Amino acid sequence: MTSGIANQKINRTVIVPNLLSGTNIGTWQADYPLTGRDYEHLRNGKPITLNWANSIFLASIGIGLTLMGKFISQYKGSTVVIYHGEWTALACGLTISIILYLIGLLLPNDRKLIMKQLKNHFDSSPKKRHMVQDGEK
């Protein structure tokens, strides 16, 4: 129902009932029903090979620090012997940790699965624009 105001110059206050004022435009999109189990998988869902890779890498750092100490002693003139097997152990440890890390990146795990489900949900869920009235302050 209109009040008959059209194509007129208005120079006084006109009261219009049920007019939406103080509104914002908001975007709405269906939420993802994240469960506690999903949250735990997102938080702690690293592949087991990552733990193995970290353990072997840290052991290799220990070997490397020991070799560095021996190397510095040799450089300063001490008769400390660095065996070929020590260098081989360092190289093997680093290589194995890199391989395990790469395997962990390639293998599926719960975290990757949930992240894929989240992406598919938000890619396929339509976005809708709505007028939202501001709350009272």
Residue frames as qw, qx, qy, qz and C-alpha x, y, z in Angstrom:
[[0.000, 0.891, 0.454, 0.000, 0.00, 0.00, 0.00],
 [0.441, 0.240, 0.003, 0.865, 1.45, 3.41, -0.97],
 [0.141, -0.631, -0.449, 0.616, 0.86, 6.75, 0.68],
 [0.377, 0.858, 0.342, 0.070, 0.62, 8.66, -2.56],
 [0.182, -0.854, 0.297, 0.388, 4.07, 10.25, -2.49],
 [0.754, 0.188, 0.461, 0.428, 5.57, 9.99, -5.97],
 [0.448, 0.461, 0.265, 0.719, 7.57, 12.43, -8.08],
 [0.227, -0.934, -0.179, -0.211, 7.35, 15.14, -5.44],
 [0.348, 0.477, -0.461, 0.662, 9.98, 17.26, -3.73],
 [0.658, -0.606, -0.445, 0.042, 9.80, 16.44, -0.02],
 [0.228, 0.549, -0.325, 0.735, 10.90, 19.20, 2.34],
 [0.543, -0.492, 0.338, -0.590, 9.34, 17.97, 5.59],
 [0.152, -0.244, 0.942, -0.171, 9.60, 14.79, 7.63],
 [0.747, -0.004, -0.349, -0.567, 7.38, 11.97, 6.42],
 [0.507, -0.296, 0.748, -0.309, 6.61, 9.12, 8.81],
 [0.683, 0.232, -0.574, -0.388, 6.64, 5.78, 7.01],
 [0.751, -0.365, 0.450, -0.316, 5.58, 2.79, 9.12],
 [0.932, -0.002, 0.358, 0.053, 7.39, -0.59, 8.80],
 [0.526, 0.794, -0.295, 0.081, 10.32, 0.89, 6.90],
 [0.904, -0.173, -0.090, 0.380, 13.59, -1.02, 7.35],
 [0.143, 0.903, -0.262, 0.309, 16.07, 1.48, 8.73],
 [0.385, -0.677, 0.606, -0.162, 19.36, 0.79, 10.43],
 [0.969, 0.096, 0.219, -0.058, 19.93, -2.29, 8.32],
 [0.147, -0.614, 0.691, 0.352, 23.00, -3.93, 6.92],
 [0.846, 0.338, -0.296, -0.288, 23.43, -6.33, 4.08],
 [0.507, -0.493, 0.704, -0.059, 24.82, -9.65, 5.27],
 [0.565, 0.340, -0.686, -0.307, 25.99, -12.73, 3.43],
 [0.763, -0.246, 0.478, -0.359, 24.65, -16.07, 4.59],
 [0.557, 0.361, -0.724, -0.190, 26.04, -19.48, 3.78],
 [0.911, -0.308, -0.195, -0.194, 25.15, -22.85, 5.23],
 [0.279, -0.732, 0.602, -0.153, 27.53, -23.82, 8.01],
 [0.609, 0.252, -0.752, -0.012, 29.57, -27.00, 8.13],
 [0.792, -0.530, -0.030, -0.300, 28.45, -29.33, 10.93],
 [0.387, 0.521, -0.678, 0.345, 31.88, -29.73, 12.54],
 [0.844, -0.459, -0.257, -0.107, 31.87, -32.38, 15.25],
 [0.483, -0.784, 0.390, -0.008, 34.29, -32.73, 18.14],
 [0.854, -0.049, 0.444, 0.268, 35.83, -35.74, 16.44],
 [0.587, 0.703, 0.172, 0.364, 36.37, -33.70, 13.25],
 [0.105, -0.957, 0.202, -0.179, 37.98, -30.95, 15.32],
 [0.697, -0.540, 0.455, 0.125, 40.38, -33.42, 16.93],
 [0.810, 0.258, 0.386, 0.358, 41.33, -34.81, 13.52],
 [0.350, 0.875, 0.036, 0.333, 41.99, -31.28, 12.25],
 [0.323, -0.886, 0.301, -0.141, 44.05, -30.45, 15.33],
 [0.513, -0.524, 0.679, 0.045, 46.04, -33.69, 15.66],
 [0.888, 0.346, 0.263, -0.148, 45.58, -35.39, 12.30],
 [0.145, 0.752, -0.600, -0.233, 49.21, -35.61, 11.28],
 [0.901, 0.202, -0.370, -0.102, 50.40, -38.81, 9.61],
 [0.845, -0.502, 0.142, 0.119, 52.40, -41.22, 11.79],
 [0.797, 0.285, 0.055, 0.529, 55.29, -41.04, 9.34],
 [0.088, 0.846, -0.101, 0.516, 55.75, -37.38, 10.32],
 [0.656, -0.705, 0.231, -0.140, 56.47, -38.44, 13.92],
 [0.922, -0.061, 0.204, 0.324, 58.97, -41.04, 12.68],
 [0.551, 0.632, 0.042, 0.544, 60.60, -38.51, 10.36],
 [0.192, -0.885, 0.164, -0.392, 60.94, -35.99, 13.20],
 [0.814, -0.527, 0.241, 0.031, 62.48, -38.59, 15.53],
 [0.859, 0.145, 0.200, 0.448, 65.03, -39.74, 12.97],
 [0.326, 0.790, 0.013, 0.519, 65.79, -36.15, 11.98],
 [0.408, -0.853, 0.208, -0.250, 66.45, -35.15, 15.60],
 [0.885, -0.305, 0.272, 0.223, 68.73, -38.19, 16.07],
 [0.713, 0.458, 0.154, 0.508, 70.57, -37.16, 12.89],
 [0.006, 0.909, -0.106, 0.404, 71.05, -33.67, 14.29],
 [0.704, -0.657, 0.269, -0.011, 72.62, -35.28, 17.36],
 [0.871, 0.058, 0.267, 0.408, 75.01, -37.25, 15.15],
 [0.444, 0.738, 0.099, 0.499, 75.77, -34.09, 13.20],
 [0.281, -0.911, 0.175, -0.247, 76.58, -32.13, 16.36],
 [0.829, -0.422, 0.314, 0.190, 78.90, -34.88, 17.52],
 [0.762, 0.337, 0.257, 0.489, 80.64, -34.89, 14.13],
 [0.161, 0.904, 0.004, 0.396, 80.92, -31.11, 14.23],
 [0.548, -0.793, 0.264, -0.036, 82.68, -31.34, 17.60],
 [0.852, -0.134, 0.367, 0.348, 85.10, -33.96, 16.25],
 [0.586, 0.635, 0.212, 0.457, 85.69, -31.90, 13.09],
 [0.088, -0.953, 0.120, -0.265, 86.53, -28.77, 15.11],
 [0.713, -0.593, 0.354, 0.120, 88.89, -30.82, 17.29],
 [0.816, 0.191, 0.337, 0.429, 90.62, -32.20, 14.16],
 [0.344, 0.841, 0.109, 0.402, 90.89, -28.69, 12.74],
 [0.311, -0.903, 0.235, -0.178, 92.56, -27.46, 15.93],
 [0.300, 0.616, -0.718, 0.125, 95.19, -30.22, 15.67],
 [0.640, -0.290, 0.615, -0.357, 93.81, -32.93, 17.93],
 [0.119, 0.237, -0.917, -0.298, 94.11, -36.56, 16.85],
 [0.595, 0.226, 0.562, -0.528, 90.40, -37.30, 16.95],
 [0.097, -0.027, 0.862, 0.498, 89.33, -39.78, 14.28],
 [0.611, 0.312, 0.167, -0.708, 86.11, -39.29, 12.30],
 [0.420, -0.001, 0.888, 0.184, 85.05, -42.60, 10.82],
 [0.171, -0.005, -0.617, -0.768, 83.44, -42.96, 7.42],
 [0.235, -0.419, -0.875, -0.057, 80.51, -44.79, 9.03],
 [0.085, -0.533, -0.458, 0.706, 79.64, -41.69, 11.07],
 [0.173, 0.312, -0.284, -0.890, 79.19, -39.63, 7.90],
 [0.263, -0.126, -0.851, -0.436, 77.19, -42.50, 6.38],
 [0.165, -0.481, -0.799, 0.321, 74.92, -42.66, 9.45],
 [0.055, 0.490, 0.174, -0.852, 74.30, -38.91, 9.23],
 [0.246, 0.194, -0.541, -0.781, 73.49, -39.10, 5.50],
 [0.252, -0.246, -0.917, -0.187, 71.21, -42.13, 5.98],
 [0.083, -0.499, -0.665, 0.550, 69.35, -40.51, 8.87],
 [0.161, 0.447, -0.034, -0.879, 68.70, -37.33, 6.90],
 [0.268, 0.090, -0.726, -0.627, 67.67, -39.29, 3.79],
 [0.201, -0.338, -0.919, 0.037, 65.29, -41.57, 5.70],
 [0.018, 0.528, 0.499, -0.687, 63.66, -38.62, 7.49],
 [0.234, 0.351, -0.288, -0.860, 63.11, -36.82, 4.16],
 [0.279, -0.058, -0.864, -0.415, 61.61, -39.96, 2.59],
 [0.144, -0.432, -0.840, 0.295, 59.27, -40.51, 5.56],
 [0.099, 0.484, 0.222, -0.841, 58.20, -36.87, 5.46],
 [0.288, 0.224, -0.525, -0.769, 57.38, -37.12, 1.74],
 [0.240, -0.220, -0.936, -0.136, 55.45, -40.36, 2.30],
 [0.046, -0.485, -0.655, 0.578, 53.42, -38.59, 4.98],
 [0.202, 0.406, -0.090, -0.887, 52.59, -35.80, 2.55],
 [0.337, 0.128, -0.708, -0.608, 51.37, -38.25, -0.09],
 [0.194, -0.243, -0.947, 0.075, 49.38, -40.69, 2.08],
 [0.376, -0.590, -0.330, -0.634, 45.75, -39.89, 2.92],
 [0.246, -0.118, -0.738, 0.617, 44.89, -39.10, 6.53],
 [0.083, -0.689, -0.700, 0.168, 41.87, -37.93, 8.52],
 [0.113, -0.641, -0.078, 0.755, 42.94, -34.27, 8.49],
 [0.014, -0.179, 0.588, 0.789, 43.23, -34.19, 4.70],
 [0.058, -0.411, -0.875, -0.249, 39.87, -35.94, 4.35],
 [0.101, -0.744, -0.537, 0.385, 38.06, -33.42, 6.59],
 [0.090, -0.540, 0.171, 0.819, 39.74, -30.46, 4.88],
 [0.000, -0.052, -0.757, -0.652, 38.58, -31.83, 1.52],
 [0.092, -0.598, -0.796, -0.019, 35.02, -32.21, 2.87],
 [0.120, -0.708, -0.263, 0.644, 35.11, -28.62, 4.17],
 [0.059, -0.332, 0.440, 0.832, 36.32, -27.32, 0.81],
 [0.049, -0.268, -0.842, -0.465, 33.64, -29.26, -1.09],
 [0.100, -0.674, -0.680, 0.271, 30.93, -28.03, 1.31],
 [0.060, -0.722, -0.108, 0.681, 31.81, -24.36, 0.97],
 [0.067, -0.197, 0.617, 0.759, 32.46, -24.63, -2.77],
 [0.116, -0.328, -0.839, -0.418, 29.00, -26.14, -3.37],
 [0.127, -0.651, -0.636, 0.394, 27.01, -24.20, -0.75],
 [0.225, 0.680, 0.319, 0.621, 25.42, -21.12, -2.32],
 [0.228, -0.202, -0.343, 0.889, 25.93, -17.70, -0.76],
 [0.041, -0.747, -0.596, -0.292, 22.83, -15.58, -0.18],
 [0.144, 0.194, -0.188, 0.952, 22.61, -11.85, 0.56],
 [0.301, -0.672, -0.676, -0.015, 20.08, -10.69, 3.14],
 [0.104, -0.669, 0.096, -0.730, 18.99, -7.45, 4.75],
 [0.591, -0.319, -0.642, 0.369, 19.73, -7.70, 8.46],
 [0.234, -0.874, -0.112, -0.410, 18.38, -5.21, 10.95],
 [0.278, 0.428, -0.588, 0.627, 20.87, -3.90, 13.49],
 [0.522, -0.462, -0.683, 0.221, 20.30, -4.92, 17.08],
 [0.269, -0.924, -0.128, -0.240, 19.37, -2.38, 19.75],
 [0.517, 0.352, -0.441, 0.644, 22.33, -0.72, 21.46]]
